[in-house]
């Protein structure tokens, strides 16, 4: 079987989009390819292990700053490329893409560049690193043998930049049946839920301010679940205390992805408080947590952003609020809490949409079709 190295600067398993979506890539490739996975090591994860037929190699990144962690990962990737023969190297970000691109002519493999991972638009600690990522991604897009684009808009934009036959639609997806089974609890105050990274740029502070307006109208609870960025924990907790929300807001750590359906099922309303929307870049992807909200039949409030238009329509699959406006966010949440029929209709429409257009099985089939181009 053709041998594939699948690589990206992320943790697997992990709660972030990159780690979750990699599961679908692996399941698509393993029936017809021998797959090695090179990713970053997080916590006490094993350095090397087998997950089914996949050999997982994890790179320790002990450095304190992100730039040094990326450089350590790139050095390990170069060693892996030199130490094994691959037919295809599948890159999930430009941090891995540049070393792969530099060694391609010497080692003679095909390079696949996958835009589903791109962190453009996500908050980074260094603006220079963000700018460098964008430049590197441009180089990967122009030189890759196959480019996997997550949305039709991205396909169209990228096909105008070079060889259109290299650009293939590879949509994101969710295993709907993993989320569509938990029974919501009855009774108690309404629960508003955000699941995702807790760091600047994610709209968490906007959500907390919105919660102050919500509790003036109804007795509700807010649960914020996810990994906390360094030095961001105290500002978030200070904001909760200053707004008098100590008994109304619960901040919990990352939730194992297998336990996520049970948590989502407890929510009355699920919130996406922010979304990237860099119009000049076709690589920006909507927050994939919204697909999991939809699969769990939860009513959703999300920002009115072009990226979200690929997934939901206002007043149909979600209520959309003005980005950055906590009062508008509060109004939309209160409307869903106060109108059960609307809440049920939004949740059902969202469920039907994700079942129709964003299943993991469809995503896997699209990826397998894309790989046939290489052969």
QUIDAHU-V373572 format. One record per pair of residues at least 6 apart in sequence whose C-alpha atoms are under 8 Angstrom apart, sorted by the first residue. I is the first residue (numbers start at 1). J is the second residue. D is the distance in whole Angstrom. If there is no record, write none. Layout:
i=I j=J d=D
i=I j=J d=D
This chain:
i=1 j=32 d=6
i=1 j=33 d=5
i=1 j=34 d=6
i=2 j=32 d=8
i=2 j=33 d=5
i=2 j=34 d=6
i=2 j=86 d=8
i=2 j=87 d=6
i=2 j=88 d=8
i=3 j=33 d=6
i=3 j=34 d=5
i=3 j=35 d=6
i=3 j=36 d=8
i=3 j=85 d=8
i=3 j=86 d=5
i=3 j=87 d=5
i=3 j=88 d=7
i=4 j=33 d=7
i=4 j=34 d=6
i=4 j=35 d=5
i=4 j=36 d=6
i=4 j=86 d=6
i=4 j=87 d=6
i=4 j=88 d=5
i=4 j=89 d=6
i=4 j=90 d=7
i=5 j=35 d=6
i=5 j=36 d=5
i=5 j=37 d=6
i=5 j=38 d=7
i=5 j=86 d=7
i=5 j=88 d=6
i=5 j=89 d=5
i=5 j=90 d=6
i=6 j=35 d=7
i=6 j=36 d=6
i=6 j=37 d=5
i=6 j=38 d=6
i=6 j=89 d=6
i=6 j=90 d=5
i=6 j=91 d=6
i=6 j=92 d=8
i=7 j=37 d=6
i=7 j=38 d=5
i=7 j=39 d=6
i=7 j=89 d=8
i=7 j=90 d=6
i=7 j=91 d=5
i=7 j=92 d=6
i=7 j=96 d=7
i=8 j=38 d=7
i=8 j=39 d=6
i=8 j=40 d=8
i=8 j=91 d=6
i=8 j=92 d=5
i=8 j=93 d=6
i=8 j=95 d=7
i=8 j=96 d=6
i=9 j=39 d=6
i=9 j=40 d=6
i=9 j=70 d=7
i=9 j=73 d=7
i=9 j=92 d=8
i=9 j=93 d=7
i=9 j=95 d=7
i=9 j=96 d=7
i=10 j=18 d=6
i=10 j=19 d=6
i=10 j=39 d=6
i=10 j=40 d=5
i=10 j=41 d=8
i=11 j=18 d=8
i=11 j=19 d=6
i=11 j=39 d=6
i=11 j=40 d=5
i=11 j=41 d=6
i=11 j=42 d=6
i=12 j=19 d=5
i=12 j=20 d=8
i=12 j=22 d=8
i=12 j=39 d=7
i=12 j=40 d=8
i=12 j=41 d=8
i=13 j=19 d=6
i=13 j=20 d=7
i=14 j=20 d=7
i=14 j=256 d=8
i=14 j=257 d=8
i=15 j=196 d=8
i=15 j=226 d=8
i=15 j=254 d=7
i=15 j=255 d=7
i=15 j=256 d=7
i=15 j=257 d=6
i=16 j=196 d=7
i=16 j=197 d=7
i=17 j=117 d=7
i=17 j=287 d=8
i=17 j=288 d=6
i=17 j=289 d=8
i=18 j=92 d=8
i=18 j=116 d=8
i=18 j=117 d=5
i=20 j=257 d=8
i=21 j=172 d=7
i=21 j=173 d=8
i=24 j=360 d=7
i=24 j=363 d=7
i=24 j=364 d=6
i=25 j=364 d=7
i=25 j=367 d=7
i=26 j=35 d=8
i=26 j=54 d=8
i=27 j=364 d=7
i=28 j=364 d=5
i=28 j=365 d=7
i=28 j=367 d=7
i=28 j=368 d=6
i=29 j=35 d=7
i=29 j=368 d=7
i=30 j=53 d=7
i=30 j=54 d=8
i=34 j=53 d=8
i=34 j=54 d=7
i=35 j=53 d=8
i=35 j=54 d=5
i=35 j=55 d=7
i=36 j=54 d=6
i=36 j=55 d=5
i=36 j=56 d=6
i=36 j=57 d=7
i=37 j=54 d=7
i=37 j=55 d=6
i=37 j=56 d=5
i=37 j=57 d=6
i=38 j=56 d=6
i=38 j=57 d=5
i=38 j=58 d=6
i=38 j=59 d=7
i=38 j=77 d=7
i=39 j=56 d=8
i=39 j=57 d=6
i=39 j=58 d=5
i=39 j=59 d=6
i=40 j=58 d=5
i=40 j=59 d=5
i=40 j=60 d=6
i=40 j=61 d=7
i=40 j=73 d=7
i=41 j=47 d=7
i=41 j=58 d=5
i=41 j=59 d=5
i=41 j=60 d=5
i=41 j=61 d=7
i=42 j=60 d=8
i=45 j=58 d=8
i=46 j=58 d=7
i=47 j=56 d=8
i=47 j=57 d=6
i=47 j=58 d=5
i=47 j=59 d=7
i=47 j=60 d=8
i=48 j=55 d=7
i=48 j=56 d=6
i=48 j=57 d=5
i=48 j=58 d=6
i=49 j=55 d=6
i=49 j=56 d=5
i=49 j=57 d=7
i=50 j=56 d=6
i=59 j=72 d=8
i=59 j=73 d=6
i=59 j=76 d=7
i=60 j=73 d=8
i=61 j=69 d=5
i=61 j=70 d=8
i=61 j=72 d=6
i=61 j=73 d=7
i=62 j=69 d=7
i=63 j=69 d=6
i=66 j=125 d=8
i=67 j=129 d=7
i=70 j=95 d=7
i=74 j=95 d=7
i=74 j=96 d=6
i=74 j=99 d=7
i=77 j=96 d=7
i=77 j=99 d=7
i=78 j=99 d=6
i=78 j=100 d=8
i=81 j=100 d=8
i=81 j=103 d=8
i=81 j=107 d=8
i=82 j=107 d=8
i=85 j=107 d=8
i=86 j=109 d=6
i=87 j=108 d=8
i=87 j=109 d=5
i=87 j=110 d=6
i=88 j=109 d=5
i=88 j=110 d=5
i=88 j=111 d=6
i=88 j=112 d=7
i=89 j=100 d=7
i=89 j=109 d=7
i=89 j=110 d=6
i=89 j=111 d=5
i=89 j=112 d=6
i=90 j=111 d=6
i=90 j=112 d=5
i=90 j=113 d=6
i=90 j=114 d=7
i=91 j=97 d=5
i=91 j=100 d=8
i=91 j=111 d=7
i=91 j=112 d=6
i=91 j=113 d=5
i=91 j=114 d=6
i=92 j=113 d=6
i=92 j=114 d=5
i=92 j=115 d=7
i=92 j=116 d=7
i=92 j=117 d=5
i=92 j=118 d=7
i=93 j=113 d=7
i=93 j=114 d=7
i=93 j=115 d=7
i=93 j=117 d=6
i=93 j=118 d=6
i=93 j=119 d=8
i=93 j=137 d=8
i=94 j=118 d=8
i=94 j=133 d=6
i=94 j=136 d=6
i=94 j=137 d=5
i=94 j=140 d=7
i=95 j=133 d=7
i=95 j=136 d=8
i=97 j=113 d=7
i=97 j=136 d=8
i=97 j=137 d=8
i=97 j=140 d=6
i=98 j=136 d=7
i=98 j=139 d=8
i=98 j=140 d=7
i=100 j=111 d=7
i=101 j=111 d=7
i=101 j=140 d=7
i=101 j=143 d=8
i=101 j=144 d=8
i=104 j=110 d=7
i=104 j=111 d=7
i=110 j=144 d=8
i=110 j=145 d=6
i=110 j=374 d=8
i=111 j=144 d=5
i=111 j=145 d=5
i=111 j=146 d=7
i=112 j=144 d=6
i=112 j=145 d=6
i=112 j=146 d=5
i=112 j=147 d=6
i=112 j=148 d=7
i=113 j=140 d=7
i=113 j=141 d=7
i=113 j=144 d=6
i=113 j=145 d=8
i=113 j=146 d=6
i=113 j=147 d=5
i=113 j=148 d=6
i=114 j=147 d=6
i=114 j=148 d=5
i=114 j=149 d=7
i=115 j=147 d=7
i=115 j=148 d=6
i=115 j=149 d=5
i=115 j=150 d=6
i=115 j=283 d=6
i=116 j=148 d=8
i=116 j=149 d=7
i=116 j=150 d=6
i=116 j=171 d=8
i=116 j=172 d=7
i=116 j=283 d=8
i=116 j=285 d=7
i=118 j=283 d=6
i=118 j=284 d=7
i=118 j=285 d=7
i=119 j=284 d=7
i=120 j=130 d=7
i=120 j=133 d=8
i=120 j=134 d=7
i=120 j=283 d=7
i=120 j=284 d=6
i=121 j=276 d=5
i=121 j=277 d=7
i=121 j=278 d=6
i=121 j=284 d=7
i=122 j=201 d=7
i=122 j=202 d=8
i=122 j=276 d=7
i=123 j=199 d=8
i=123 j=200 d=7
i=123 j=201 d=6
i=123 j=202 d=8
i=124 j=130 d=7
i=141 j=147 d=7
i=142 j=161 d=8
i=142 j=162 d=7
i=144 j=166 d=8
i=145 j=166 d=6
i=145 j=374 d=8
i=146 j=166 d=5
i=146 j=167 d=6
i=146 j=168 d=8
i=146 j=374 d=7
i=147 j=166 d=6
i=147 j=167 d=5
i=147 j=168 d=6
i=148 j=167 d=6
i=148 j=168 d=5
i=148 j=169 d=6
i=148 j=170 d=5
i=148 j=370 d=8
i=149 j=155 d=6
i=149 j=167 d=7
i=149 j=168 d=6
i=149 j=169 d=5
i=149 j=170 d=6
i=149 j=171 d=7
i=149 j=283 d=8
i=150 j=169 d=6
i=150 j=170 d=5
i=150 j=171 d=4
i=150 j=172 d=6
i=150 j=283 d=8
i=150 j=285 d=7
i=151 j=169 d=6
i=151 j=170 d=7
i=151 j=171 d=6
i=151 j=310 d=8
i=152 j=169 d=7
i=153 j=282 d=7
i=154 j=282 d=5
i=154 j=283 d=6
i=155 j=167 d=6
i=155 j=168 d=7
i=155 j=169 d=6
i=157 j=282 d=6
i=158 j=164 d=7
i=158 j=167 d=7
i=158 j=282 d=7
i=159 j=165 d=8
i=159 j=166 d=8
i=159 j=167 d=6
i=168 j=370 d=6
i=169 j=366 d=7
i=169 j=370 d=8
i=170 j=363 d=6
i=170 j=366 d=6
i=170 j=367 d=6
i=170 j=370 d=8
i=171 j=358 d=7
i=171 j=363 d=5
i=171 j=366 d=7
i=172 j=288 d=8
i=172 j=358 d=7
i=172 j=359 d=8
i=172 j=360 d=7
i=172 j=363 d=6
i=173 j=291 d=7
i=173 j=358 d=5
i=173 j=359 d=5
i=173 j=360 d=4
i=173 j=361 d=7
i=173 j=362 d=7
i=173 j=363 d=5
i=174 j=291 d=6
i=174 j=292 d=7
i=174 j=295 d=8
i=174 j=358 d=6
i=174 j=359 d=5
i=174 j=360 d=5
i=175 j=359 d=6
i=175 j=360 d=5
i=175 j=361 d=7
i=176 j=292 d=8
i=176 j=295 d=5
i=176 j=296 d=8
i=176 j=354 d=8
i=176 j=355 d=7
i=176 j=359 d=7
i=176 j=360 d=8
i=177 j=295 d=8
i=178 j=261 d=7
i=179 j=260 d=8
i=179 j=261 d=5
i=179 j=292 d=7
i=179 j=295 d=6
i=179 j=296 d=5
i=180 j=261 d=8
i=180 j=295 d=6
i=180 j=296 d=5
i=180 j=297 d=7
i=181 j=296 d=8
i=182 j=261 d=7
i=182 j=262 d=6
i=182 j=265 d=6
i=182 j=296 d=8
i=183 j=265 d=7
i=184 j=265 d=5
i=184 j=266 d=5
i=184 j=267 d=8
i=185 j=265 d=8
i=185 j=266 d=6
i=189 j=219 d=6
i=189 j=220 d=5
i=189 j=221 d=7
i=190 j=219 d=7
i=190 j=220 d=5
i=190 j=221 d=6
i=190 j=267 d=7
i=190 j=268 d=6
i=190 j=269 d=8
i=190 j=337 d=7
i=191 j=220 d=6
i=191 j=221 d=5
i=191 j=222 d=6
i=191 j=223 d=7
i=191 j=266 d=7
i=191 j=267 d=5
i=191 j=268 d=5
i=191 j=269 d=7
i=192 j=220 d=7
i=192 j=221 d=6
i=192 j=222 d=5
i=192 j=223 d=6
i=192 j=267 d=6
i=192 j=268 d=6
i=192 j=269 d=5
i=192 j=270 d=6
i=192 j=271 d=7
i=193 j=222 d=6
i=193 j=223 d=5
i=193 j=224 d=6
i=193 j=225 d=8
i=193 j=264 d=7
i=193 j=267 d=6
i=193 j=268 d=8
i=193 j=269 d=6
i=193 j=270 d=5
i=193 j=271 d=6
i=194 j=222 d=8
i=194 j=223 d=6
i=194 j=224 d=5
i=194 j=225 d=6
i=194 j=270 d=6
i=194 j=271 d=5
i=194 j=272 d=7
i=194 j=273 d=8
i=195 j=224 d=6
i=195 j=225 d=5
i=195 j=226 d=6
i=195 j=289 d=7
i=196 j=225 d=6
i=196 j=226 d=5
i=196 j=227 d=7
i=196 j=289 d=7
i=197 j=225 d=8
i=197 j=226 d=5
i=197 j=227 d=5
i=197 j=228 d=6
i=197 j=229 d=8
i=198 j=204 d=7
i=198 j=225 d=8
i=198 j=226 d=6
i=198 j=227 d=6
i=198 j=228 d=5
i=198 j=229 d=6
i=198 j=232 d=8
i=199 j=228 d=6
i=199 j=229 d=5
i=199 j=232 d=6
i=200 j=232 d=7
i=201 j=274 d=7
i=202 j=273 d=7
i=202 j=274 d=5
i=202 j=275 d=7
i=203 j=273 d=5
i=203 j=274 d=5
i=203 j=324 d=7
i=204 j=236 d=8
i=204 j=273 d=7
i=205 j=236 d=7
i=205 j=239 d=8
i=206 j=273 d=7
i=206 j=324 d=6
i=206 j=325 d=7
i=206 j=326 d=5
i=207 j=273 d=6
i=207 j=326 d=6
i=207 j=329 d=8
i=208 j=239 d=7
i=208 j=240 d=7
i=209 j=243 d=8
i=209 j=326 d=6
i=210 j=326 d=4
i=210 j=327 d=6
i=210 j=328 d=8
i=210 j=329 d=6
i=210 j=330 d=5
i=211 j=222 d=7
i=211 j=330 d=7
i=212 j=243 d=6
i=212 j=244 d=8
i=212 j=245 d=7
i=213 j=327 d=7
i=213 j=330 d=6
i=214 j=220 d=7
i=214 j=330 d=6
i=214 j=331 d=8
i=214 j=333 d=8
i=214 j=334 d=6
i=217 j=334 d=8
i=220 j=248 d=7
i=221 j=248 d=5
i=221 j=249 d=6
i=221 j=250 d=8
i=222 j=248 d=6
i=222 j=249 d=5
i=222 j=250 d=6
i=223 j=249 d=6
i=223 j=250 d=5
i=223 j=251 d=6
i=223 j=252 d=7
i=224 j=249 d=8
i=224 j=250 d=6
i=224 j=251 d=5
i=224 j=252 d=6
i=225 j=251 d=6
i=225 j=252 d=5
i=225 j=253 d=6
i=225 j=254 d=6
i=225 j=255 d=7
i=226 j=252 d=7
i=226 j=253 d=5
i=226 j=254 d=4
i=226 j=255 d=7
i=227 j=253 d=6
i=227 j=254 d=5
i=228 j=253 d=7
i=240 j=246 d=6
i=240 j=249 d=7
i=261 j=296 d=7
i=264 j=270 d=8
i=264 j=293 d=7
i=264 j=296 d=7
i=264 j=298 d=8
i=265 j=296 d=7
i=265 j=298 d=8
i=267 j=298 d=7
i=268 j=298 d=7
i=268 j=299 d=7
i=268 j=337 d=7
i=269 j=298 d=6
i=269 j=299 d=5
i=269 j=300 d=6
i=269 j=301 d=7
i=269 j=333 d=7
i=269 j=336 d=7
i=269 j=337 d=7
i=270 j=293 d=7
i=270 j=298 d=6
i=270 j=299 d=6
i=270 j=300 d=5
i=270 j=301 d=6
i=271 j=300 d=6
i=271 j=301 d=5
i=271 j=302 d=6
i=272 j=287 d=8
i=272 j=289 d=8
i=272 j=290 d=7
i=272 j=300 d=8
i=272 j=301 d=6
i=272 j=302 d=5
i=272 j=303 d=7
i=273 j=301 d=8
i=273 j=302 d=6
i=273 j=303 d=6
i=273 j=323 d=8
i=274 j=302 d=7
i=274 j=303 d=6
i=274 j=323 d=7
i=274 j=324 d=8
i=275 j=286 d=7
i=275 j=287 d=6
i=275 j=303 d=7
i=275 j=305 d=7
i=275 j=307 d=7
i=275 j=308 d=8
i=276 j=284 d=7
i=276 j=285 d=7
i=276 j=286 d=7
i=276 j=305 d=8
i=276 j=307 d=7
i=277 j=284 d=7
i=277 j=305 d=6
i=277 j=306 d=6
i=277 j=307 d=6
i=278 j=284 d=7
i=284 j=307 d=7
i=285 j=307 d=6
i=286 j=307 d=5
i=286 j=308 d=6
i=286 j=310 d=8
i=287 j=308 d=8
i=290 j=300 d=8
i=291 j=354 d=7
i=291 j=358 d=7
i=293 j=299 d=8
i=293 j=300 d=7
i=294 j=300 d=8
i=294 j=347 d=7
i=294 j=350 d=5
i=294 j=351 d=5
i=294 j=354 d=6
i=295 j=350 d=8
i=295 j=351 d=5
i=295 j=354 d=6
i=295 j=355 d=7
i=296 j=351 d=7
i=297 j=347 d=5
i=297 j=348 d=6
i=297 j=350 d=7
i=297 j=351 d=5
i=298 j=347 d=5
i=299 j=317 d=8
i=299 j=318 d=7
i=299 j=336 d=7
i=299 j=343 d=6
i=299 j=344 d=7
i=299 j=346 d=6
i=299 j=347 d=4
i=299 j=350 d=8
i=300 j=317 d=7
i=300 j=318 d=5
i=300 j=319 d=6
i=300 j=346 d=8
i=300 j=347 d=7
i=301 j=318 d=6
i=301 j=319 d=5
i=301 j=320 d=6
i=301 j=321 d=7
i=301 j=329 d=7
i=301 j=332 d=7
i=301 j=333 d=7
i=302 j=308 d=8
i=302 j=318 d=7
i=302 j=319 d=6
i=302 j=320 d=5
i=302 j=321 d=6
i=303 j=320 d=5
i=303 j=321 d=5
i=303 j=322 d=6
i=303 j=323 d=5
i=304 j=320 d=5
i=304 j=321 d=6
i=304 j=322 d=6
i=304 j=323 d=6
i=305 j=323 d=8
i=312 j=318 d=6
i=312 j=350 d=7
i=314 j=320 d=6
i=315 j=346 d=7
i=316 j=345 d=8
i=316 j=346 d=6
i=316 j=349 d=6
i=316 j=350 d=8
i=317 j=346 d=5
i=317 j=347 d=7
i=317 j=348 d=8
i=317 j=349 d=5
i=317 j=350 d=4
i=317 j=353 d=8
i=318 j=346 d=6
i=318 j=347 d=8
i=318 j=350 d=7
i=319 j=332 d=6
i=320 j=332 d=7
i=321 j=328 d=6
i=321 j=329 d=5
i=321 j=332 d=7
i=322 j=328 d=6
i=322 j=329 d=7
i=336 j=342 d=7
i=336 j=343 d=5
i=337 j=343 d=7
